[in-house]
């Protein structure tokens, strides 16, 4: 069967519009959560966050995250433990907001232990936040759970 130019244009437009409709349906079904709910407010206050990050840079090597058996262990150095009374740990899952959670601990020892039952396998960003001398500090670490 031979197509004339009118039928060819019609067939091309039909295929194009079908693929476009499939793409639109696919795009609308995707999860498009923002990193945080107050994204714009945090963006406007980014200078304050940069000050916290520069102040906290010296403590980045004082915190280690280990994956031991059925537990996730966050170890703090002695110098860090002497400065910090209470630490807030925020487990952030970049790919799924529903898996984020936050804990607050009083540091009585050099480590914090969390059961791995709360986690699914994948990448997490772990943010440690504390206040010392009326100044906020924050250390962020990437962690992968198998």
C-alpha positions in Angstrom: 0.0 0.0 0.0 1.4 3.3 -1.0 0.7 6.4 1.1 0.3 9.8 -0.3 1.8 12.9 1.4 -1.5 13.8 3.2 -1.8 10.3 4.7 1.9 10.4 5.7 1.5 13.8 7.5 -1.6 12.5 9.3 0.2 9.3 10.4 3.2 11.3 11.6 1.0 13.6 13.7 -1.0 10.7 15.1 2.2 8.9 16.3 3.6 12.2 17.6 0.5 13.0 19.6 0.3 9.5 21.0 3.9 9.6 22.2 3.3 13.1 23.7 0.2 11.8 25.6 2.2 8.8 26.9 5.0 11.1 28.1 2.5 13.5 29.8 0.8 10.6 31.7 4.2 9.3 32.7 5.4 12.7 33.9 2.3 13.3 36.0 2.7 10.0 37.8 6.2 10.8 39.0 6.9 11.9 42.6 8.0 15.5 42.6 8.6 16.3 46.3 10.8 19.2 47.1 13.9 18.7 49.2 12.0 20.4 52.1 8.6 21.8 52.5 9.9 25.3 53.3 12.3 25.3 50.3 12.0 29.0 49.5 12.5 30.2 53.0 15.6 28.1 53.4 16.9 29.4 50.1 16.5 33.0 51.3 18.3 32.2 54.5 21.2 30.4 52.8 23.9 32.9 54.1 23.1 31.8 57.6 23.5 28.2 56.6 26.9 28.9 55.0 28.1 30.5 58.3 27.0 27.3 60.2 28.8 25.1 57.6 32.0 27.0 57.9 31.9 27.0 61.7 31.2 23.2 61.7 33.9 22.2 59.1 36.4 21.4 61.9 34.1 18.8 63.3 33.5 16.8 60.1 36.2 14.2 61.0 34.9 13.9 64.6 31.9 11.9 63.6 32.0 8.5 62.1 29.0 6.3 60.9 29.4 2.6 61.0 27.1 -0.2 59.8 27.4 -3.0 62.4 25.2 -6.1 62.2 21.6 -4.9 62.8 22.6 -1.5 64.1 23.7 1.8 62.7 26.4 3.3 65.0 27.4 7.0 65.1 30.7 7.5 67.0 31.8 10.8 68.3 35.4 11.8 69.2 36.2 12.6 72.8 36.7 16.3 72.1 33.3 16.4 70.4 31.6 14.6 73.3 32.9 17.2 75.8 31.4 20.0 73.8 28.0 18.5 73.0 25.3 17.6 75.4 22.4 17.0 73.1 22.6 16.2 69.4 19.8 16.0 66.9 20.3 13.5 64.1 18.3 13.8 60.9 18.2 10.9 58.5 17.3 12.3 55.1 16.5 10.0 52.1 16.9 12.0 48.9 14.8 9.7 46.8 11.8 9.3 49.2 10.6 11.9 51.7 8.5 9.4 53.6 11.6 7.6 54.8 13.1 10.7 56.5 13.1 10.7 60.3 14.7 12.7 63.1 16.1 11.7 66.6 17.3 13.7 69.5 19.9 12.1 71.9 21.7 13.1 75.0 25.3 12.1 74.6 26.1 10.0 77.6 28.7 7.9 75.8 30.9 8.2 72.7 28.3 6.6 70.3 24.7 6.6 69.3 23.1 3.3 68.3 20.0 3.0 66.0 18.3 -0.2 65.0 18.4 -0.8 61.2 14.8 -1.8 61.3 14.0 1.9 60.7 15.9 1.9 57.4 15.5 0.5 53.9 18.5 -0.1 51.8 19.8 2.8 49.8 21.5 6.2 50.2 20.9 8.4 53.2 22.2 11.8 54.2 22.7 12.1 57.9 22.8 15.6 59.5 24.1 16.0 63.0 23.0 19.3 64.6 23.9 20.7 68.0 24.2 24.1 69.8 27.3 25.1 71.7 27.8 28.6 73.2 24.6 30.0 71.6 25.9 29.0 68.1 24.5 26.3 65.9 26.7 23.6 64.3 25.8 21.1 61.7 27.8 18.2 60.1 26.4 16.3 57.1 27.5 12.8 56.1 26.5 10.5 53.2 25.8 6.9 54.2 24.7 3.9 52.2 22.8 1.1 53.8 22.9 -2.3 52.1 
